[in-house]
């Protein structure tokens, strides 16, 4: 995966990946005062695209950018 999130489903402990498009990646890396709004937009976009809702269902483990993985928080 070139860019996206690796995560763990909270209820089952199953690990997975969600590739992100360019706009979603921009939202995921927002460090401005509106980062909470950006995170909500990201979750809505991923849900619309994949049917997976991150918030409340998954623990985000890492963010992958240019193929390199780093801790999300």
C-alpha distance (Angstrom), angle and dihedral (degrees) to the residues before:
residue distance angle dihedral
X1 . . .
X2 3.78 . .
X3 3.80 98.2 .
X4 3.76 131.4 4.2
X5 3.77 146.6 76.5
X6 3.77 132.6 -65.1
X7 3.76 112.5 -150.8
X8 3.77 146.8 167.6
X9 3.80 124.1 -129.4
X10 3.80 106.7 -121.6
X11 3.82 97.7 -144.1
X12 3.79 98.7 44.0
X13 3.81 105.7 22.7
X14 3.81 90.1 -130.1
X15 3.80 114.1 150.1
X16 3.77 122.5 -136.1
X17 3.78 147.0 158.9
X18 3.77 133.9 -122.4
X19 3.80 115.2 -163.3
X20 3.81 110.6 -145.3
X21 3.78 128.6 -146.2
X22 3.79 120.1 -132.4
X23 3.80 96.5 -89.8
X24 3.82 92.5 46.7
X25 3.79 90.0 50.0
X26 3.79 89.4 51.8
X27 3.82 89.4 52.6
X28 3.82 92.1 46.4
X29 3.79 92.3 54.8
X30 3.83 97.1 44.1
X31 3.80 109.9 131.2
X32 3.81 97.1 172.8
X33 3.80 127.6 110.1
X34 3.82 88.5 -88.4
X35 3.81 94.8 59.4
X36 3.83 92.6 119.4
X37 3.80 90.8 54.9
X38 3.80 89.7 46.7
X39 3.80 90.4 51.9
X40 3.83 91.0 51.7
X41 3.81 90.8 49.7
X42 3.81 89.9 49.3
X43 3.81 91.9 51.1
X44 3.82 91.1 48.5
X45 3.80 91.9 48.6
X46 3.81 94.0 48.7
X47 3.82 89.9 47.3
X48 3.82 92.1 50.9
X49 3.80 90.7 49.2
X50 3.80 101.6 39.5
X51 3.81 109.9 12.7
X52 3.82 89.4 -119.6
X53 3.80 116.8 122.4
X54 3.79 109.3 -158.2
X55 3.80 102.4 -169.2
X56 3.80 111.7 86.7
X57 3.81 93.1 0.8
X58 3.79 105.5 61.8
X59 3.77 139.0 39.1
X60 3.80 109.3 -137.9
X61 3.79 107.8 -135.8
X62 3.79 105.7 176.1
X63 3.77 141.8 -2.0
X64 3.80 117.8 -136.0
X65 3.80 119.2 -149.4
X66 3.80 123.6 173.5
X67 3.80 87.4 -8.9
X68 3.81 93.3 -57.7
X69 3.79 119.4 117.4
X70 3.81 125.4 -146.5
X71 3.79 135.1 169.3
X72 3.79 110.9 -81.6
X73 3.83 98.2 -137.3
